Amino acid sequence: MFDKLLQAQQMAEEIKKRLDNVSVSAEVEGGKISITSTANKRITGISIDPELMGSADQEELEELLVTAINKVLEQAENVSQTEMQAATRDMMGGLGGLFGNK
C-alpha cells in the first residue's frame, strides 16, 4: 500500500515538472496584448503592442490585461486538469490492489 502511495506522489511530481515545460498563450484585441504561461500557471511573458500603449487609457489597458491573464490561466488550468485526469486513469488500475481488488 505504501508503495502505491509513493508511486502516486512521484507521478504527481513528474506531472508538475512536465507542466513547467508546457506553454500556453492567450491574446486580446486581435493580438495587441499577448500573455504566455506555463501549464503550472506561471506567467512567462507579456507583450503589448506599442500602438495600443499610445492609444489606450490606463483603465482600458488594465482591463485588457486582466482579460488576457485570466484567459491564459484558464487555458493552463485546462491543460493541468487534463494531465492529472490522464494520470489518475492510468493509476486507477494500479490502485485496485490498494482496496483489496487484485
Z-matrix of the N, CA and C atoms (Angstrom, degrees):
N
C 1 1.451
C 2 1.529 1 109.97
N 3 1.332 2 116.81 1 -44.05
C 4 1.459 3 120.85 2 179.34
C 5 1.524 4 110.79 3 -61.25
N 6 1.332 5 116.15 4 -38.27
C 7 1.466 6 120.60 5 179.09
C 8 1.527 7 111.03 6 -60.88
N 9 1.326 8 116.29 7 -40.09
C 10 1.473 9 120.59 8 -179.74
C 11 1.531 10 110.68 9 -65.96
N 12 1.333 11 116.23 10 -40.36
C 13 1.461 12 119.56 11 179.24
C 14 1.530 13 110.92 12 -68.17
N 15 1.316 14 116.66 13 -40.29
C 16 1.458 15 121.13 14 177.10
C 17 1.528 16 110.35 15 -62.99
N 18 1.312 17 115.63 16 -41.17
C 19 1.464 18 120.90 17 178.35
C 20 1.539 19 110.14 18 -62.77
N 21 1.323 20 117.10 19 -40.31
C 22 1.466 21 121.07 20 178.96
C 23 1.530 22 110.14 21 -64.79
N 24 1.308 23 116.65 22 -41.22
C 25 1.455 24 120.87 23 179.40
C 26 1.538 25 110.59 24 -64.75
N 27 1.307 26 116.96 25 -42.62
C 28 1.459 27 121.11 26 178.70
C 29 1.528 28 110.72 27 -63.90
N 30 1.319 29 116.53 28 -40.28
C 31 1.457 30 120.22 29 179.51
C 32 1.527 31 110.30 30 -64.30
N 33 1.328 32 116.87 31 -40.09
C 34 1.465 33 120.48 32 178.96
C 35 1.528 34 110.38 33 -62.59
N 36 1.320 35 117.43 34 -40.60
C 37 1.458 36 121.31 35 177.87
C 38 1.527 37 111.14 36 -65.17
N 39 1.326 38 116.68 37 -40.59
C 40 1.462 39 120.69 38 178.31
C 41 1.526 40 110.90 39 -63.03
N 42 1.322 41 116.46 40 -41.62
C 43 1.466 42 120.92 41 178.82
C 44 1.525 43 109.69 42 -62.79
N 45 1.330 44 116.42 43 -44.20
C 46 1.465 45 120.33 44 -179.97
C 47 1.524 46 110.44 45 -59.55
N 48 1.317 47 117.43 46 -44.31
C 49 1.466 48 120.80 47 178.39
C 50 1.525 49 110.90 48 -63.71
N 51 1.316 50 116.43 49 -40.59
C 52 1.463 51 120.73 50 179.68
C 53 1.534 52 110.50 51 -64.84
N 54 1.323 53 116.54 52 -40.32
C 55 1.459 54 120.55 53 -179.33
C 56 1.526 55 111.87 54 -67.10
N 57 1.342 56 117.31 55 -25.34
C 58 1.461 57 120.39 56 175.63
C 59 1.526 58 111.25 57 -64.87
N 60 1.324 59 117.00 58 -22.45
C 61 1.457 60 121.72 59 -178.51
C 62 1.524 61 113.56 60 -99.32
N 63 1.324 62 116.97 61 0.72
C 64 1.463 63 121.11 62 178.36
C 65 1.528 64 107.76 63 -98.05
N 66 1.317 65 115.66 64 126.75
C 67 1.455 66 120.82 65 -178.12
C 68 1.526 67 109.98 66 -108.46
N 69 1.325 68 115.98 67 136.68
C 70 1.466 69 121.91 68 174.40
C 71 1.527 70 107.38 69 -125.78
N 72 1.319 71 115.94 70 156.67
C 73 1.459 72 118.91 71 179.52
C 74 1.520 73 110.48 72 -143.54
N 75 1.319 74 114.29 73 158.91
C 76 1.468 75 120.84 74 177.27
C 77 1.528 76 107.53 75 -144.49
N 78 1.317 77 114.23 76 149.59
C 79 1.463 78 120.86 77 179.85
C 80 1.520 79 109.69 78 -131.38
N 81 1.328 80 115.18 79 152.63
C 82 1.464 81 121.77 80 171.01
C 83 1.528 82 107.64 81 -134.14
N 84 1.305 83 115.27 82 163.88
C 85 1.463 84 121.66 83 179.52
C 86 1.525 85 111.76 84 54.23
N 87 1.341 86 115.29 85 44.44
C 88 1.457 87 119.75 86 176.99
C 89 1.518 88 114.00 87 63.62
N 90 1.316 89 116.56 88 30.93
C 91 1.456 90 120.99 89 177.75
C 92 1.520 91 114.54 90 92.64
N 93 1.320 92 116.69 91 3.47
C 94 1.470 93 118.94 92 179.87
C 95 1.526 94 111.89 93 -69.95
N 96 1.325 95 116.60 94 -23.95
C 97 1.467 96 121.44 95 170.63
C 98 1.514 97 106.37 96 -126.52
N 99 1.318 98 115.54 97 127.80
C 100 1.462 99 121.55 98 -179.79
C 101 1.532 100 108.63 99 -131.14
N 102 1.326 101 115.51 100 134.33
C 103 1.464 102 121.91 101 179.39
C 104 1.526 103 107.83 102 -123.99
N 105 1.325 104 116.95 103 136.10
C 106 1.462 105 120.98 104 173.09
C 107 1.518 106 108.71 105 -119.90
N 108 1.324 107 114.04 106 151.38
C 109 1.458 108 121.37 107 -176.20
C 110 1.525 109 109.05 108 -151.22
N 111 1.320 110 115.77 109 157.94
C 112 1.454 111 118.67 110 168.86
C 113 1.524 112 107.47 111 -80.66
N 114 1.324 113 116.12 112 166.44
C 115 1.468 114 119.58 113 176.59
C 116 1.527 115 111.11 114 -70.64
N 117 1.334 116 117.19 115 -9.07
C 118 1.473 117 121.74 116 173.68
C 119 1.526 118 111.27 117 -91.14
N 120 1.326 119 116.28 118 14.88
C 121 1.464 120 123.74 119 174.51
C 122 1.526 121 113.65 120 66.76
N 123 1.305 122 116.29 121 36.34
C 124 1.465 123 121.11 122 174.40
C 125 1.524 124 107.15 123 -105.68
N 126 1.332 125 116.92 124 116.37
C 127 1.458 126 121.39 125 -179.95
C 128 1.528 127 108.21 126 -66.87
N 129 1.337 128 115.52 127 127.24
C 130 1.462 129 119.60 128 -177.94
C 131 1.521 130 112.65 129 -114.36
N 132 1.319 131 117.41 130 -12.34
C 133 1.451 132 118.48 131 178.79
C 134 1.513 133 113.09 132 -165.55
N 135 1.330 134 114.96 133 146.17
C 136 1.467 135 122.27 134 175.28
C 137 1.521 136 106.72 135 -135.06
N 138 1.311 137 116.00 136 128.03
C 139 1.457 138 120.77 137 178.25
C 140 1.529 139 108.58 138 -125.68
N 141 1.330 140 115.33 139 127.78
C 142 1.470 141 120.85 140 179.04
C 143 1.522 142 107.53 141 -125.31
N 144 1.321 143 115.82 142 124.69
C 145 1.455 144 121.59 143 178.42
C 146 1.533 145 108.88 144 -60.03
N 147 1.332 146 117.19 145 127.95
C 148 1.474 147 119.78 146 -179.77
C 149 1.536 148 113.32 147 -56.96
N 150 1.333 149 116.65 148 -31.45
C 151 1.467 150 119.75 149 178.19
C 152 1.528 151 110.79 150 -62.98
N 153 1.339 152 116.09 151 -39.95
C 154 1.464 153 120.51 152 178.60
C 155 1.528 154 109.93 153 -66.99
N 156 1.320 155 116.35 154 -38.92
C 157 1.475 156 120.07 155 178.96
C 158 1.523 157 110.34 156 -58.67
N 159 1.332 158 116.56 157 -37.41
C 160 1.461 159 120.17 158 -177.97
C 161 1.511 160 113.99 159 -79.21
N 162 1.336 161 116.30 160 -26.96
C 163 1.469 162 118.61 161 -173.65
C 164 1.530 163 114.28 162 -102.03
N 165 1.331 164 118.28 163 -22.45
C 166 1.471 165 120.89 164 -176.35
C 167 1.528 166 110.06 165 -91.00
N 168 1.325 167 114.97 166 144.92
C 169 1.462 168 117.22 167 173.72
C 170 1.530 169 108.99 168 -82.50
N 171 1.300 170 117.05 169 169.09
C 172 1.461 171 122.00 170 -175.00
C 173 1.522 172 112.35 171 -57.89
N 174 1.324 173 117.69 172 -44.88
C 175 1.461 174 121.07 173 -178.14
C 176 1.529 175 111.18 174 -62.95
N 177 1.318 176 117.01 175 -43.43
C 178 1.463 177 120.88 176 179.06
C 179 1.531 178 110.41 177 -62.92
N 180 1.319 179 116.65 178 -45.14
C 181 1.452 180 121.59 179 179.95
C 182 1.530 181 111.13 180 -61.91
N 183 1.316 182 116.75 181 -42.73
C 184 1.466 183 121.01 182 178.59
C 185 1.522 184 111.45 183 -62.67
N 186 1.332 185 117.07 184 -42.91
C 187 1.460 186 121.13 185 178.91
C 188 1.521 187 111.30 186 -63.12
N 189 1.329 188 116.69 187 -41.94
C 190 1.457 189 120.54 188 179.10
C 191 1.528 190 111.19 189 -65.66
N 192 1.322 191 116.53 190 -40.29
C 193 1.472 192 119.92 191 177.56
C 194 1.522 193 111.37 192 -62.97
N 195 1.320 194 116.85 193 -44.22
C 196 1.469 195 120.61 194 178.58
C 197 1.522 196 110.03 195 -60.19
N 198 1.321 197 116.95 196 -44.28
C 199 1.466 198 121.09 197 179.61
C 200 1.527 199 110.97 198 -61.32
N 201 1.329 200 116.55 199 -47.02
C 202 1.466 201 120.32 200 -179.19
C 203 1.526 202 111.63 201 -64.47
N 204 1.319 203 116.87 202 -42.27
C 205 1.471 204 120.43 203 179.69
C 206 1.523 205 110.36 204 -64.30
N 207 1.314 206 117.15 205 -44.15
C 208 1.466 207 119.67 206 178.67
C 209 1.525 208 111.61 207 -62.43
N 210 1.330 209 116.94 208 -37.82
C 211 1.468 210 120.36 209 178.73
C 212 1.528 211 111.12 210 -64.66
N 213 1.332 212 117.39 211 -44.60
C 214 1.460 213 119.59 212 -178.23
C 215 1.524 214 110.90 213 -69.57
N 216 1.325 215 117.70 214 -36.27
C 217 1.467 216 119.80 215 177.74
C 218 1.525 217 111.50 216 -67.82
N 219 1.321 218 116.88 217 -34.43
C 220 1.465 219 120.84 218 176.21
C 221 1.536 220 110.10 219 -65.14
N 222 1.326 221 116.21 220 -43.11
C 223 1.464 222 119.69 221 177.40
C 224 1.527 223 110.88 222 -62.72
N 225 1.326 224 116.72 223 -41.83
C 226 1.460 225 120.83 224 179.02
C 227 1.527 226 110.45 225 -62.49
N 228 1.314 227 116.94 226 -41.35
C 229 1.473 228 121.12 227 178.61
C 230 1.521 229 110.33 228 -63.49
N 231 1.317 230 117.41 229 -41.40
C 232 1.470 231 120.85 230 179.18
C 233 1.522 232 111.18 231 -61.98
N 234 1.326 233 117.15 232 -44.16
C 235 1.466 234 120.95 233 178.79
C 236 1.526 235 109.84 234 -64.01
N 237 1.317 236 116.89 235 -44.03
C 238 1.468 237 121.66 236 -179.89
C 239 1.530 238 111.30 237 -61.57
N 240 1.320 239 116.50 238 -46.17
C 241 1.464 240 120.12 239 179.43
C 242 1.525 241 111.47 240 -62.76
N 243 1.317 242 116.74 241 -40.76
C 244 1.462 243 120.54 242 178.78
C 245 1.523 244 110.62 243 -61.11
N 246 1.320 245 116.93 244 -44.86
C 247 1.467 246 121.44 245 179.04
C 248 1.528 247 111.08 246 -63.01
N 249 1.323 248 116.93 247 -44.19
C 250 1.465 249 120.65 248 -179.02
C 251 1.528 250 111.30 249 -66.55
N 252 1.328 251 117.04 250 -39.43
C 253 1.461 252 120.10 251 178.69
C 254 1.517 253 110.84 252 -64.51
N 255 1.332 254 116.71 253 -41.18
C 256 1.463 255 120.21 254 178.84
C 257 1.525 256 110.20 255 -63.42
N 258 1.321 257 116.44 256 -42.72
C 259 1.466 258 120.19 257 179.52
C 260 1.530 259 110.94 258 -65.90
N 261 1.313 260 116.50 259 -38.94
C 262 1.465 261 120.67 260 179.44
C 263 1.521 262 110.48 261 -64.03
N 264 1.333 263 116.31 262 -43.06
C 265 1.467 264 119.28 263 177.95
C 266 1.531 265 110.60 264 -61.37
N 267 1.331 266 116.11 265 -43.01
C 268 1.462 267 120.11 266 179.61
C 269 1.528 268 111.09 267 -62.36
N 270 1.317 269 116.39 268 -37.98
C 271 1.466 270 120.26 269 -176.79
C 272 1.522 271 112.81 270 -78.49
N 273 1.301 272 118.17 271 -27.15
C 274 1.470 273 119.98 272 -175.21
C 275 1.523 274 111.49 273 -57.30
N 276 1.310 275 117.15 274 -35.80
C 277 1.456 276 119.42 275 176.42
C 278 1.520 277 110.81 276 -62.40
N 279 1.331 278 117.03 277 -40.57
C 280 1.457 279 121.91 278 179.08
C 281 1.508 280 113.41 279 -73.83
N 282 1.317 281 118.22 280 -24.03
C 283 1.463 282 121.27 281 -178.61
C 284 1.523 283 112.00 282 -85.01
N 285 1.309 284 116.79 283 -6.91
C 286 1.472 285 118.88 284 179.23
C 287 1.528 286 111.30 285 -55.48
N 288 1.327 287 116.90 286 -38.23
C 289 1.463 288 120.73 287 178.79
C 290 1.515 289 112.47 288 -67.57
N 291 1.310 290 117.73 289 -22.65
C 292 1.452 291 122.21 290 179.76
C 293 1.530 292 111.28 291 -65.06
N 294 1.321 293 115.76 292 -30.20
C 295 1.455 294 120.82 293 -177.60
C 296 1.522 295 112.46 294 -104.53
N 297 1.318 296 116.50 295 16.46
C 298 1.450 297 120.15 296 176.00
C 299 1.512 298 114.06 297 89.74
N 300 1.313 299 118.51 298 1.45
C 301 1.470 300 122.08 299 178.33
C 302 1.523 301 108.35 300 -101.15
N 303 1.274 302 117.22 301 113.25
C 304 1.475 303 119.71 302 179.30
C 305 1.478 304 111.25 303 -110.59
